[in-house]
Amino acid sequence: MNAQNVDAPSAYFLAEVSDEIETHTLSLLVDNEPGVLARVIGLFSGRGYNIDSLTVSETEHEKHLSRITIVTTGTPMIIEQIRHQLDRLVPVHRVTDLTVRARRANQDKPLERELALVKVEGSGDKRLEALRLGDAFRATVIDATTDHFVFEITGRTSKIEQFIAIMKPLGLVEVSRTGVAAVQRGPEGL
Amino acid sequence: MTREMTGAEMVIQALKDQGVDTIFGYPGGAVLPIYDEIIQQEGLEHILVRHEQGAGHAAEGYARSTGKPGVALVTSGPGATNMVTALTDAMLDSIPLVCISGQVPTHLIGNDAFQECDTVGITRPCTKHNWLVRDVEDLPRILHEAFYVATSGRPGPVVVDIPKDVQFATGTYEGPTPNPATAHKSYRPQVKGDAAGIRKAVELMAAAKKPILYTGGGVINSGPQACQLLRELVSLTGFPITSTLMGLGAYPASGDNWLGMLGMHGTYEANMTMHDCDVMVCIGARFDDRITGRTDAFSPNSIKIHIDIDPSSINKTVNVDLPIIGDVGHVLEDMVRIWRSSSLKADQKAMKAWWSQIDAWRGRNSLAYRPNNDVIMPQYAIQRLYELTKNRKTFISTEVGQHQMWAAQFYGFEEPNRWLTSGGLGTMGYGLPAAIGAQVAHRDALCVDIAGDASILMNIQEMSTAVQFGLPVKVFILNNQYMGMVRQWQQLLHGNRLSHSYTESLPDFVKLAEAYGGVGFRVDKPGDLDGAIEEMIAVDKPVLFDCRVANLANCFPMIPSGKAHNEMLLPDEANDEAVANAISAEGKSLV
């Protein structure tokens, strides 16, 4: 079935799907058992799909369920394939294409956030500039000496990318990022 | 039923509770506790193979010929890695297979212990699912779940890896749950098709002027009932029907509406009908690259209906217009019922015109070959084998290559589950163990492995298994001394430079058969063929039948790589020049 029509009984009246590359955010509910992440990642590498970002953590401890958020790119046909291939893995309870859900609700995108720790080294004007820009991006300083800052910044991927790019000439040392966590807007759950 | 027992006892008990009567295996250090239970029980027959790959293919042959899951038992390390080919084969052909492997004790896992390998890691991509059992209390549940996963939805192979200490440990055994499909927490494939979709499909079929039914292994997997419903649908609609390699036998080859197999070595009429049709009903097939040829030129003007139990098969390579997710048997049942109860009817006038077009394509006689009085033509050998075995209960397995395609083209299958071949993976060495598996399940039947001289050597050791267990399988070798399909492709693609496709020193197959304790035949004259085949059938022992055939025959018709269905290379047009130029530069990089 085509992505636009996941719940419809028939895709017969669908228009031709496009061949353009799109970025989608998928949310998976899986049993938190040994090897489950390897199954998911192995599927992507084995079938030549892309992973732009992947985050995983147990979200329902009593049921041992983990939630995996994957950002992937491909044509709509490929993304449909990815969804169905993931869905047939035995420990996968549910696969939701949050991007498709958002589109159907006439929203631009699902809610997506990423956290990054950004280490910047420097002195003098550059150091002041880094601090000023950190403020502008609402980044928090969580570690500092007279020679460095570590910023904690949260936001959409584009904001993080922009912040890192700006910090580069100001003495960027290293970056650690969590990858994207995402939920659908509105009161509904998965 | 719950009671205390060891892990090894649980394995035997669970197999029996799952209705297993036969397992194929090979012992080793990490499965000794299970083997110790096997020798102390009755009711579960163990067939000792000569190589674990043989156990896997034999279990596949057993599964394919019975519709029940096949079971294999192997040890850790090399035992498990030798199973990988068979698991992958079962994965691609959707064969239900439960493989139980031994593993080093849990405290040694990760230590590079003797005969240790990461079995679940290695087999993860080639199984539907696999389990490493770390606690004996989990073992019964996992064993029953393994059978559920292997056999439900789209069937496939599973592995249960059991460390040796878990086999020795004592725990509480529990029997299978009565309804695993609803009890499973996450794996519940959809079997019933969407009613509105099926109704729409019937409407489209009734409105079709140039329809075709394109069926596959999913019909066989769905069971005899599905095959019966398919036959009913054909007689109700009058539609032409073709099938993939995996689906042969679902509809009888003698049926009026049968077009023969489609695809790379399919008939001209099947491929042309696919190309020109206006409504295609794909039933339990997956638009494999051997079927479609060039996808951008694949049946360009048709509305495509796709019935499949696996949602990931939909729109994988070919965009379809109407997908119906569900078990073929269930969907066909609804489809036949709706067709009967509605006032809809196939367009008789259009159908008449369509059939006269198809008859014109049939007239092209695309399976023709030049008969020869001095040399046995491979096609002729299969035809004679068919004529002399068709009135018996016969199971045919094959290896992979030209002989496989000739068998598919020239052996007419009337019933499902009688044809065992490695379609997706194309595993040379599949046929002999598969025939053994079928023979174990059908002691009274004639089980023939149609083989090539190269393929048969890949699992020839299983002759010893056949002799030990009194399994009179017949290996019918089309011996042309070449890896015929490799040679054919070298002729097509590489200027006929036959790099390493000739076997310079083949064994004497007659002596080889005798060395194993079987019977050997050698025939090289067409006139001697019938008599020798009859003798072969009469022998109650494993046979190697060395049928010396024309060395350089090519398998036609053929859709050359990168070409469309209507660009077939037909036998009467395939002169040396046409063969040398059949594949374009782009097509050469394809497989």
Boltz contact constraints between the chains, C-beta under 6 A:
constraints:
  - contact:
      token1: [A, 1]
      token2: [B, 323]
      max_distance: 6.0
  - contact:
      token1: [A, 9]
      token2: [B, 194]
      max_distance: 6.0
  - contact:
      token1: [A, 9]
      token2: [B, 196]
      max_distance: 6.0
  - contact:
      token1: [A, 9]
      token2: [B, 197]
      max_distance: 6.0
  - contact:
      token1: [A, 10]
      token2: [B, 197]
      max_distance: 6.0
  - contact:
      token1: [A, 10]
      token2: [B, 200]
      max_distance: 6.0
  - contact:
      token1: [A, 10]
      token2: [B, 322]
      max_distance: 6.0
  - contact:
      token1: [A, 12]
      token2: [B, 321]
      max_distance: 6.0
  - contact:
      token1: [A, 12]
      token2: [B, 322]
      max_distance: 6.0
  - contact:
      token1: [A, 42]
      token2: [B, 124]
      max_distance: 6.0
  - contact:
      token1: [A, 42]
      token2: [B, 125]
      max_distance: 6.0
  - contact:
      token1: [A, 46]
      token2: [B, 125]
      max_distance: 6.0
  - contact:
      token1: [A, 77]
      token2: [B, 315]
      max_distance: 6.0
  - contact:
      token1: [A, 80]
      token2: [B, 315]
      max_distance: 6.0
  - contact:
      token1: [A, 81]
      token2: [B, 316]
      max_distance: 6.0
  - contact:
      token1: [A, 84]
      token2: [B, 311]
      max_distance: 6.0
  - contact:
      token1: [A, 84]
      token2: [B, 312]
      max_distance: 6.0
  - contact:
      token1: [A, 85]
      token2: [B, 312]
      max_distance: 6.0
  - contact:
      token1: [A, 88]
      token2: [B, 312]
      max_distance: 6.0
  - contact:
      token1: [A, 90]
      token2: [B, 129]
      max_distance: 6.0
  - contact:
      token1: [A, 90]
      token2: [B, 149]
      max_distance: 6.0
  - contact:
      token1: [A, 90]
      token2: [B, 187]
      max_distance: 6.0
  - contact:
      token1: [A, 93]
      token2: [B, 186]
      max_distance: 6.0
